[in-house]
Amino acid sequence: MISPFLRALPISDLLGTLSPTGVVFSNGEIADLSAHLWPEERAAMVRSVSKRVFEFSSGRFHARQALLQAGAKPQAIPVDLDRTPVWPPGIVGSISHSNRHCIALAAKAADFSTVAVDLEVATPLDDSLIGYVCDTEELPKPPSARALVAKYAFCAKECFYKAYYPLVRRFLEFSDVRVSIDMDRGVFHSRLDNVNCPALLGTRDVAGRIGLADGHVISLIALPRGA
């Protein structure tokens, strides 16, 4: 039997499997949704090329859809000075997109300290980047699958960073985080190995969920409040 995390599921079906109760999502194809931007958001796109406007407007559109599901009123999601989304008070969220698809997560801050999602096209990582993203212990033996496993690791590490940065406000290198991934079970474990980086909510070990859908690898972290 093929693991549900490795089947050719629609992205929305996989998100429903990966997301814990209390974390809501909206997703769809990248499109020109600039008509739905609020003034504060539109101002951030004044000098942007069309491709970036499509990605940004799709992200904000689906983020607002997720906000509604989380019980928040429709409102702008501006861009902070560090280019991250400014979520409304009482909400934690995350946005990710590939070159053709977009995902937004949202949850009540009373229930979750942080949520994060990363979406990557499920193609092998470029050989020139493998050593930058992974160390040898994170790669499989035999090496025939190393480039694809490296893409999974890239996705998991990006997800850890998206969960980490809003709370710690510290940039990370790929080498700061070590991951182990079980695609059959749809889980990954991430550890903040660099002792010079502050822990995340008192821990250096964070578990996440991961799977494949519609030509993409998707990773998700949701840390319950007080856990």
N, C-alpha and C positions, 0 to 999 in steps of 0.2 A: 504494500500500500504506500502511495506517495504521501509524504508529509504534507499537511495543509499549508505549511509555510513555504513549500517548494512548488506548489501547483500554479498553473497559469490563471490565477484568480484576477478578477477586476480589482483595481486598486482600492475601491471603496469596501469591498468584501474583506480584503486583507486588513485594512485599517480597523474594521469592526472587530477583527480577531485580535489585533495587537493592542487596541486601546482598552484600558481598564474602565470599569464603571466610574462615571463622573468626568471622564475626558471625552469631549465631543470633537467632531472634525467636519470639515467640508473640503471637497477636492474636485478638480476638473481640469480640462485641457487649457493650456495657455492660450489666451485670446486677448483682443483689444477690448478691455473693460474700463478704459479710461473715463467713459461717461459716468461711471459709478464712483469715481474718486471724489473725496471731500476736498474743499479748498486747501486745507493744510497739507494734504497728501499731494495734491496736484502741484503745489509750489515746490515740492522736493524733486519733481520730474522735469522742471523747466528746461534744463540743458541735456536731458537724456535722449538717447537714440530710441527709435521705435521698439526695438527688441526689448530694451530695458523697461520701457513704459508698459508693454504687454505683460512682462513678468511681474512688475510691481503692481499693476492694476489688478491682475488676476489674484495675486497674493492678498491684497487688501479686500477684494470682493469676497474671497472665501474666508478670510479672517472674520469679516463682519457676519457672514453666515454662521460661523462657529460661535461668535459672541451671542447671537440670538438664541442658539441652542443652549448656551450656558446661562441664559437668563439675563443677559445684559442688554441694554438698549442700543440701537444703532448709533454709532458715533465714529469720529475720525480715529485712525491709528497712525499718529504722526511718526516721523523719523527722528530719533535722538541724535545727539552730536556724534555718537560713535556709529551711526547708521543702523542701529537696531530698532525694531518696532517699539513704540511706547504703548503698552497695553493699558486699558482703563483700570482705575483702582478696583481692587477686588478680583482681578482676572490675571491668570498667567496663560501664556500662549506661545506658539511657535509657528513659523512659516517656512516652507521649503519648496523649491521647484527644480525641475530638470529643464531641458530645452523644450519639453512639450507638455508637462503636467505640473500641477501645483497642489499642495496640501497645506491646510491650516488646522492647528489644534487650539483648543481653549479649554480651560477648567477654572473652577472657582478657587481663588487663592486661600480660602478658608479650608479647602480640602487637599490642595496640592501645593507644595513649595515651589516646584518647577516642573514644566513639561517641555519636551523637545522632540522634534521629528526631523529626519533627514531623508531625502529622496535623491537617488542617483540612478542613472541609466546602468543597467546590469551588464556592462561590457567590461572586459579585462582592463585593469589599470595599466596605463602606459609604462613600459619597462623602465623608463628613466625616472619614474616616480616611486617605484616599489620600495627601493631602499630608503627613501625619504619618509614614507608613510609607515613602513613595518620594519621590525627587526627580524632576524632569522627564526626566532622562536615563535613568531606569530604566523609564519608561513608553513604550508603543508609540505609533506614529503610523500610521494615524489613531487618534483617541482612543476609538473605539467599544468597543475591547476593554480599555481602561485599567483598569477596575474589577476584571476577572478577572485580568489580569496583576498587578495590585497584590496580589491575594490570593496568587498564586504567590510574589511577592516577600516577602510577610509570612511565608509558610511557610518559605522559604529562610532568611530572617534569623532567625527563631525557632530554626531548626535550628543555625545558626552559633552563636547565643548559648548553646544547650544544650551544644555542643561546647566552647565557650570558657570558660564560667563555672566548671565543676568544676576546671579547671586554674589559672585566673587569679584567680578569686573577685572579679570586677569586673563590676558591672552595666553594660549597654550601652543606648544609645538606638538607635532604628532608623536615625537619621541617621549613626551611627558606622560603619555597614556599608553598602557598596554591592554590589549583586548584578546579575549578568547571567544570563539563563536561556534555555536551549535545550530546550524541551519535546519537540521532535521527536527529539532525541538522548537525552533523559532526563538532562541534566546542568545544573548551575549552577556559577557561579564567584562566590565571595564575597571581598570585600576589606575589611579593617579600615582605613577611611580616616582615622579620628581619630588623629592622631599622639600624642595624650595618653593613649591607651589602650595598655597593654603588648601586645606581639605574642603570638601563640599559638605556643608551641614554636619561637620564632625566626622565624616567618613571619607575614605579614599577608594572604597569599593562600591560600584554602582552597577546594578543589573538592568538590562534592557531587553526589548523584544525586536526581532528582525525577521524579514521574510521577503519573498519574491512575488511580484505581481505585474503583469502587463509590461514585461521588459524592464522593470525597475527593481532595485533593492531598496527597501524601506526599513529604517530603524527608528525606534521610539523609546523614550524614557519618560516615566511619570513617577515622581517621588511624592508619596502621600505626606501631608502635613503631620509632623510629629513622629514620623517613622524613624 
